[in-house]
Amino acid sequence: MQVSSFADLQNPWQHEEVITDAERYFDSMLDAIQQARSRVDLDFYMMELDSIGERFIEALSAAVTRGVRVRMVIDGVGSYEGAAEIAQRLSTAGVDIRVYHPLPFTWKAFRWSFAQGSFLQKLVYFSLQVNKRNHHKLCVVDGHHLWTGSMNLSASHLPKDKGGEGWRDCAVHIQDAAASETAQRMYQHWFKADKNTRRLGVRRLWTDFTRQQRVFKRRYIIRCLRNAKRRIWITSAYFAPPQSIVRALLYAASQGVDVRVILPARSDVPVFPLLSRSYYKQLVDGGVKVYEYQAAILHAKLVMIDDACLIGSTNLNHRSWFHDLEVDTLLTQKKSIEALELMMKEDRGASVEISSGVKFPWYQRWAMRCVKQFRYWF
């Protein structure tokens, strides 16, 4: 199927609900888990042993006691501080849990990895694979309810008065019978090591387990950026794009497309604002409007092209583009697009627009040049 824009997608989800409130997001998932009848599948980059993590451990353990099949994957870097304890507690409760590529020094988590072999073989393997991470954020309940976006299982997303850090983020709750197929494909790969997982093509949920899927996704996004007719609105928590994306954005702007990019003024990864700023001059001089969000840490990942929006775990950086496993979905319903439009307009209102004559102090320019040399790893 050859398509040139997000809007060409012909099979939207049956029901889409955009969620920007972290409390509502977590409550929605937990309510569904507590009512689950047959199975719960979770796949998250980060799960922390905080108030949110404890609630999920309790809910998943209770689901198993009701006879629900629960499977889960967490990442060995994103969840490294508590990976072994989380895996131990959930495994004891009957959850089928795996830790993706534990860090070499977190040997207690090795037993829950996908890797086979001796301790030494695993140590060598994880040392070689340390740069490849599972960045997914996905939950599927009973094959009908699906949640994805950029929120991890972490209290950081909660408001400050609820013990969190008030991160600005976004997710979506989908209700559709096709969620069952999504869960089946994801866990065929994870638990059966199926390296021949078929390419998703232009579907509603995109993964990049294989090189074929990754290349297809990259080319498709670039083609859609270059074929935008009216607007490209982007929110990216960690912005350090390859030049193919930069060229596509500049081309769209030169064709009169409204291209706007919202980026964080501060980040949980302190080096990233410096790295992102190294792109500002090229973008602004080329007609792209760039905004720095001031109100909180911005963690959302959105690419809106005309009247459709890609939402998920993918950042516009080299790490998402070339290294990590990501999952995203395409939203096309009018209500969803309107909700995301409102969010992005609010975020621009809480941002500072970068002017064409912006100049950074010499020491910051020097730091930006230094950091940019390592962009392939960010």
URZICOR-V757677 format. One record per residue. N is the residue number from 0. RES is the residue in one letter. PSI is psi in whole degrees, -180 to 180 (none if undefined). Layout:
# URZICOR-V757677
n=N res=RES psi=PSI
n=N res=RES psi=PSI
This chain:
# URZICOR-V757677
n=0 res=M psi=113
n=1 res=Q psi=119
n=2 res=V psi=160
n=3 res=S psi=0
n=4 res=S psi=159
n=5 res=F psi=-36
n=6 res=A psi=-14
n=7 res=D psi=-11
n=8 res=L psi=129
n=9 res=Q psi=-5
n=10 res=N psi=75
n=11 res=P psi=163
n=12 res=W psi=154
n=13 res=Q psi=-42
n=14 res=H psi=130
n=15 res=E psi=133
n=16 res=E psi=110
n=17 res=V psi=134
n=18 res=I psi=122
n=19 res=T psi=-8
n=20 res=D psi=116
n=21 res=A psi=-40
n=22 res=E psi=-46
n=23 res=R psi=-36
n=24 res=Y psi=-52
n=25 res=F psi=-43
n=26 res=D psi=-39
n=27 res=S psi=-46
n=28 res=M psi=-46
n=29 res=L psi=-39
n=30 res=D psi=-43
n=31 res=A psi=-40
n=32 res=I psi=-40
n=33 res=Q psi=-22
n=34 res=Q psi=3
n=35 res=A psi=143
n=36 res=R psi=-33
n=37 res=S psi=-49
n=38 res=R psi=152
n=39 res=V psi=126
n=40 res=D psi=126
n=41 res=L psi=145
n=42 res=D psi=103
n=43 res=F psi=138
n=44 res=Y psi=-47
n=45 res=M psi=129
n=46 res=M psi=124
n=47 res=E psi=155
n=48 res=L psi=64
n=49 res=D psi=-162
n=50 res=S psi=-37
n=51 res=I psi=-47
n=52 res=G psi=-42
n=53 res=E psi=-38
n=54 res=R psi=-39
n=55 res=F psi=-39
n=56 res=I psi=-45
n=57 res=E psi=-45
n=58 res=A psi=-41
n=59 res=L psi=-40
n=60 res=S psi=-41
n=61 res=A psi=-36
n=62 res=A psi=-41
n=63 res=V psi=-41
n=64 res=T psi=-22
n=65 res=R psi=-1
n=66 res=G psi=11
n=67 res=V psi=137
n=68 res=R psi=123
n=69 res=V psi=126
n=70 res=R psi=145
n=71 res=M psi=145
n=72 res=V psi=131
n=73 res=I psi=157
n=74 res=D psi=145
n=75 res=G psi=-18
n=76 res=V psi=-51
n=77 res=G psi=-33
n=78 res=S psi=21
n=79 res=Y psi=-34
n=80 res=E psi=-34
n=81 res=G psi=10
n=82 res=A psi=-48
n=83 res=A psi=-44
n=84 res=E psi=-42
n=85 res=I psi=-48
n=86 res=A psi=-41
n=87 res=Q psi=-48
n=88 res=R psi=-44
n=89 res=L psi=-38
n=90 res=S psi=-42
n=91 res=T psi=-34
n=92 res=A psi=-11
n=93 res=G psi=8
n=94 res=V psi=136
n=95 res=D psi=98
n=96 res=I psi=145
n=97 res=R psi=148
n=98 res=V psi=120
n=99 res=Y psi=119
n=100 res=H psi=67
n=101 res=P psi=149
n=102 res=L psi=147
n=103 res=P psi=-32
n=104 res=F psi=-2
n=105 res=T psi=58
n=106 res=W psi=-22
n=107 res=K psi=-21
n=108 res=A psi=-6
n=109 res=F psi=-38
n=110 res=R psi=-19
n=111 res=W psi=12
n=112 res=S psi=171
n=113 res=F psi=-19
n=114 res=A psi=144
n=115 res=Q psi=160
n=116 res=G psi=-174
n=117 res=S psi=170
n=118 res=F psi=-43
n=119 res=L psi=-41
n=120 res=Q psi=-41
n=121 res=K psi=-40
n=122 res=L psi=-45
n=123 res=V psi=-45
n=124 res=Y psi=-47
n=125 res=F psi=-29
n=126 res=S psi=-37
n=127 res=L psi=-25
n=128 res=Q psi=12
n=129 res=V psi=-25
n=130 res=N psi=-12
n=131 res=K psi=113
n=132 res=R psi=157
n=133 res=N psi=104
n=134 res=H psi=13
n=135 res=H psi=153
n=136 res=K psi=101
n=137 res=L psi=137
n=138 res=C psi=131
n=139 res=V psi=127
n=140 res=V psi=124
n=141 res=D psi=25
n=142 res=G psi=15
n=143 res=H psi=-33
n=144 res=H psi=132
n=145 res=L psi=135
n=146 res=W psi=134
n=147 res=T psi=173
n=148 res=G psi=-142
n=149 res=S psi=12
n=150 res=M psi=129
n=151 res=N psi=174
n=152 res=L psi=76
n=153 res=S psi=141
n=154 res=A psi=-10
n=155 res=S psi=-29
n=156 res=H psi=-17
n=157 res=L psi=159
n=158 res=P psi=157
n=159 res=K psi=-33
n=160 res=D psi=-5
n=161 res=K psi=17
n=162 res=G psi=6
n=163 res=G psi=-165
n=164 res=E psi=4
n=165 res=G psi=32
n=166 res=W psi=144
n=167 res=R psi=120
n=168 res=D psi=177
n=169 res=C psi=145
n=170 res=A psi=178
n=171 res=V psi=140
n=172 res=H psi=122
n=173 res=I psi=138
n=174 res=Q psi=117
n=175 res=D psi=141
n=176 res=A psi=-24
n=177 res=A psi=-13
n=178 res=A psi=-28
n=179 res=S psi=-43
n=180 res=E psi=-38
n=181 res=T psi=-51
n=182 res=A psi=-40
n=183 res=Q psi=-44
n=184 res=R psi=-45
n=185 res=M psi=-47
n=186 res=Y psi=-14
n=187 res=Q psi=-44
n=188 res=H psi=-50
n=189 res=W psi=-54
n=190 res=F psi=-13
n=191 res=K psi=1
n=192 res=A psi=43
n=193 res=D psi=99
n=194 res=K psi=-5
n=195 res=N psi=26
n=196 res=T psi=125
n=197 res=R psi=151
n=198 res=R psi=137
n=199 res=L psi=-27
n=200 res=G psi=-157
n=201 res=V psi=79
n=202 res=R psi=-172
n=203 res=R psi=-22
n=204 res=L psi=129
n=205 res=W psi=131
n=206 res=T psi=172
n=207 res=D psi=52
n=208 res=F psi=-36
n=209 res=T psi=161
n=210 res=R psi=-38
n=211 res=Q psi=-46
n=212 res=Q psi=-42
n=213 res=R psi=-46
n=214 res=V psi=-43
n=215 res=F psi=-46
n=216 res=K psi=-45
n=217 res=R psi=-49
n=218 res=R psi=-39
n=219 res=Y psi=-45
n=220 res=I psi=-44
n=221 res=I psi=-44
n=222 res=R psi=-41
n=223 res=C psi=-39
n=224 res=L psi=-45
n=225 res=R psi=-23
n=226 res=N psi=9
n=227 res=A psi=141
n=228 res=K psi=-34
n=229 res=R psi=-47
n=230 res=R psi=154
n=231 res=I psi=110
n=232 res=W psi=125
n=233 res=I psi=138
n=234 res=T psi=125
n=235 res=S psi=121
n=236 res=A psi=-34
n=237 res=Y psi=97
n=238 res=F psi=110
n=239 res=A psi=67
n=240 res=P psi=152
n=241 res=P psi=161
n=242 res=Q psi=-23
n=243 res=S psi=-38
n=244 res=I psi=-44
n=245 res=V psi=-46
n=246 res=R psi=-40
n=247 res=A psi=-40
n=248 res=L psi=-43
n=249 res=L psi=-38
n=250 res=Y psi=-46
n=251 res=A psi=-44
n=252 res=A psi=-38
n=253 res=S psi=-19
n=254 res=Q psi=8
n=255 res=G psi=8
n=256 res=V psi=141
n=257 res=D psi=101
n=258 res=V psi=119
n=259 res=R psi=138
n=260 res=V psi=124
n=261 res=I psi=125
n=262 res=L psi=158
n=263 res=P psi=139
n=264 res=A psi=-28
n=265 res=R psi=155
n=266 res=S psi=158
n=267 res=D psi=-15
n=268 res=V psi=93
n=269 res=P psi=-28
n=270 res=V psi=-18
n=271 res=F psi=-42
n=272 res=P psi=-38
n=273 res=L psi=-46
n=274 res=L psi=-44
n=275 res=S psi=-39
n=276 res=R psi=-21
n=277 res=S psi=-12
n=278 res=Y psi=-11
n=279 res=Y psi=-50
n=280 res=K psi=-48
n=281 res=Q psi=-42
n=282 res=L psi=-51
n=283 res=V psi=-42
n=284 res=D psi=-26
n=285 res=G psi=7
n=286 res=G psi=6
n=287 res=V psi=132
n=288 res=K psi=123
n=289 res=V psi=134
n=290 res=Y psi=142
n=291 res=E psi=118
n=292 res=Y psi=129
n=293 res=Q psi=-22
n=294 res=A psi=-30
n=295 res=A psi=-175
n=296 res=I psi=125
n=297 res=L psi=122
n=298 res=H psi=-1
n=299 res=A psi=156
n=300 res=K psi=106
n=301 res=L psi=139
n=302 res=V psi=103
n=303 res=M psi=121
n=304 res=I psi=114
n=305 res=D psi=-111
n=306 res=D psi=35
n=307 res=A psi=154
n=308 res=C psi=133
n=309 res=L psi=126
n=310 res=I psi=140
n=311 res=G psi=-142
n=312 res=S psi=-9
n=313 res=T psi=125
n=314 res=N psi=158
n=315 res=L psi=74
n=316 res=N psi=173
n=317 res=H psi=-33
n=318 res=R psi=-49
n=319 res=S psi=-35
n=320 res=W psi=-35
n=321 res=F psi=-20
n=322 res=H psi=-55
n=323 res=D psi=159
n=324 res=L psi=128
n=325 res=E psi=161
n=326 res=V psi=132
n=327 res=D psi=160
n=328 res=T psi=155
n=329 res=L psi=123
n=330 res=L psi=135
n=331 res=T psi=-11
n=332 res=Q psi=143
n=333 res=K psi=-42
n=334 res=K psi=-40
n=335 res=S psi=-46
n=336 res=I psi=-40
n=337 res=E psi=-40
n=338 res=A psi=-40
n=339 res=L psi=-36
n=340 res=E psi=-47
n=341 res=L psi=-44
n=342 res=M psi=-46
n=343 res=M psi=-34
n=344 res=K psi=-42
n=345 res=E psi=-41
n=346 res=D psi=-36
n=347 res=R psi=-34
n=348 res=G psi=-22
n=349 res=A psi=21
n=350 res=S psi=167
n=351 res=V psi=125
n=352 res=E psi=136
n=353 res=I psi=124
n=354 res=S psi=161
n=355 res=S psi=-24
n=356 res=G psi=18
n=357 res=V psi=136
n=358 res=K psi=136
n=359 res=F psi=152
n=360 res=P psi=154
n=361 res=W psi=-39
n=362 res=Y psi=-31
n=363 res=Q psi=-38
n=364 res=R psi=-39
n=365 res=W psi=-44
n=366 res=A psi=-39
n=367 res=M psi=-43
n=368 res=R psi=-40
n=369 res=C psi=-48
n=370 res=V psi=-37
n=371 res=K psi=-24
n=372 res=Q psi=-22
n=373 res=F psi=18
n=374 res=R psi=-28
n=375 res=Y psi=-24
n=376 res=W psi=1
n=377 res=F psi=none
